[in-house]
Amino acid sequence: MSFEQEWNQQKDRAAEEQPVRTQLNQTKNSSGHGKSGGADGDLVVRDDQLGKIGEMGRDLRGRLSTYGDHARQNTFDASIELFNDGLDTGSALTELHDAWNTKLQTLKEACAHISNHLDYTRSAHRKDEDKIVTGMTSIDGKRMSVSRIYEYIK
């Protein structure tokens, strides 16, 4: 089967299936129509999920550092030898080497930025939660216990 035939077959199969729609900032109410906001539409992210994603970003950055730099020195050495032998391929290989390093550094910085941002988000959220929990008081001015706060959430 050719690529075009397989591609058309996949498109036909996808057209037959119910399309998946994405709605941002909306949830469906019981009638199936969209509604804005509300407790059902709140974004919920758990601390352990952010931690796992941040760890994945750190791991990806580490692997990029290790494997992305694997052939760098050999490529550079080869480009210098080819250039010294008077071949234009040497300068082209040097340009490729430099472009690769630039792209690799950009990608590593992006992974680090994502990981750091998630760490900051976890920390800031934890501080906000602590402030809210310890700052809540009852009508008579006494601090509310966690179990009492939980009763309000139910």
C-alpha positions, -999 to +999 in steps of 0.1 A: +000+000+000+014+034-009+017+063+015-011+082-002-035+052+000-027+046+037-030+084+044-065+086+027-076+054+046-066+070+079-084+103+070-115+084+061-114+064+093-109+096+114-138+113+096-161+084+105-153+086+142-169+111+166-145+141+167-131+151+200-136+187+209-116+208+233-132+235+253-112+259+273-125+278+303-158+259+301-174+228+314-206+212+303-236+214+326-262+187+329-280+199+297-248+195+277-244+232+270-213+250+281-211+272+312-184+294+324-164+291+356-179+274+386-164+248+410-167+221+384-145+239+360-116+247+383-082+236+372-069+211+397-032+201+398-018+181+426+016+187+441+029+152+433+019+157+397+039+189+394+068+172+411+068+143+386+067+167+357+095+188+371+116+156+376+109+146+340+122+180+329+154+177+350+159+141+337+154+153+301+178+181+305+204+157+320+200+133+291+202+161+266+235+172+282+249+137+281+237+124+247+234+157+228+271+165+235+282+129+227+296+135+192+304+172+195+342+170+199+346+144+172+325+165+148+345+196+156+378+177+152+367+163+118+356+198+106+390+213+115+409+185+097+387+188+066+391+226+066+429+223+070+429+199+040+413+226+019+379+211+017+347+232+019+330+204+038+351+214+068+337+249+071+302+235+064+307+209+092+319+237+115+287+256+108+266+225+115+285+220+148+279+256+159+242+254+149+238+221+168+254+236+199+231+266+198+200+245+194+211+221+221+217+249+246+184+265+238+166+231+244+185+225+276+176+260+289+139+254+281+139+222+300+156+239+330+131+268+328+101+244+329+115+224+357+124+255+377+090+271+371+073+240+383+094+239+415+086+276+421+049+269+415+049+241+440+067+262+466+044+292+460+013+271+462+025+254+494+031+288+510-003+301+499-020+271+513-002+274+546-011+311+548-048+303+540-050+275+565-032+292+593-049+325+586-085+313+587-104+322+619-139+316+632-163+343+640-149+346+675-114+352+662-100+318+670-079+298+645-099+272+627-087+236+629-080+216+598-110+194+605-133+225+609-120+239+575-127+205+559-163+207+571-167+240+552-152+224+520-177+195+520 
